Amino acid sequence: GEGELVIGEMQRQHYGGEPHWVEVLRTPQPSGQPPRFGFWLVTLDAIEVGFGLDSLLFKTHVALVDSGTMCIGVPRQDYRAIRDFAATRRTRAARYKFTIGGREFESDDHDWCMAEIGLDYWVLGHCFHRTFLVSYDFGSSPPRIALPKEGSRVASWDLATKVEVAAIAVSVVVFCLSMSVILCDSCCRRLASTRPRRLAPPSAP
């Protein structure tokens, strides 16, 4: 599917209105130091992982929102509970429901993957970003993350947009090919004009 990375502004048209803002938590520090902002941590009201008609519910967790992680990172204890639960079910196709700030974000995308991690919090990685639009607000105090409204997902491009992008791509390719031909012809002419001429044989005395 199509992806988009925007820096410096927020694509509000993809949210269908005002987004769902979630404040970032301060990260605990070692040696009794006061907590400070370090990771994009948010509070999870609940997490539900289901297989078929049955599901497991995990309450009151903290999640790290991180586009650099490919899978959904699951703390060791929770991961093993899900693994044992899935082993007794007929289907291995999982569905996920994250409740963040009172709003639910649910996906049954079979391409999602889970990985066991040695942390105390879940990690919402690339799988989550691919399904739900995420914006990071560095300028607010405290920092915050924008998520879409309940049930809304990353919008796919409509046909008109795809045709427009394809036309632009074709135009760029044609332009580059034309410039290549012009530059090649210019270089060939320049080489021909600077090619050393063969000296005529000396005339007989």
Residue, then its C-alpha position, 0 to 999 in steps of 0.5 A: g500500500e501507499g505510505e506518506l511521510v510529512i515533516g513540518e506540517m500536519q495533514r489534517q485532511h486525512y483525519g477527517g477533522e480534529p485528531h485524537w490527541v494523546e499526551v506523552l508520558r515522562t520516562p522514569q530515570p535511574s538513580g532517583q532522578p526525576p522523570r523526563f521526556g525521552f520516548w514517545l510513551v502513552t497510556l493504554d487503557a486496555i489491550e485486547v488480543g483475540f483469536g476467533l471468538d475468544s480473546l485475552l484482555f490486558k489492562t493498564h499498560v504503557a506503550l511506546v509509539d515507535s515507527g522504527t519497530m517493525c512488529i508489535g512489541v509485547p512484554r515477555q509475560d504478556y507474549r507468553a500468555i498470548r502464545d499459550f492462549a493461541a496454541t489452544r485455538r483453531t485459528r492463529a489469525a489474531r485481531y488487535k484492539f488498543t484503547i488509547g485515551g478512551r478510543e478504540f483502535e482495532s485491526d484484524d490485519h493478518d500482516w501484523c506481527m508480534a515479537e517478544i521484547g524484554l521491556d515492561y511496556w508494549v511497542l506500537g511499531h510499523c504495523f500500527h503506523r501502517t494501519f492508523l495515521v500517527s503524527y508527532d507534535f514536538g512543539s507542544s508542552p507536553p509533547r503529544i501524539a495525534l491519532p485518528k478518530e475511532g474506527s478511522r484508518v489511513a486513507s488510501w488514494d482515490l483513483a483520480t489521485k493515482v492517475e494524477v501521480a502516474a501522469i506526473a511520474v510519466s512526465v518526469v521520466v520523459f523529461c529525464l530521458s529527453m535531457s539524457v538524449i540532449l546531453c549525450d548529443s552535446c557530449c558527442r559533438r564536443l568530443a568530435s570537435t576536440r578529437p585530434r586530427r591525423l597529421a598529413p604525411p610529409s611532402a616529398p622533397 
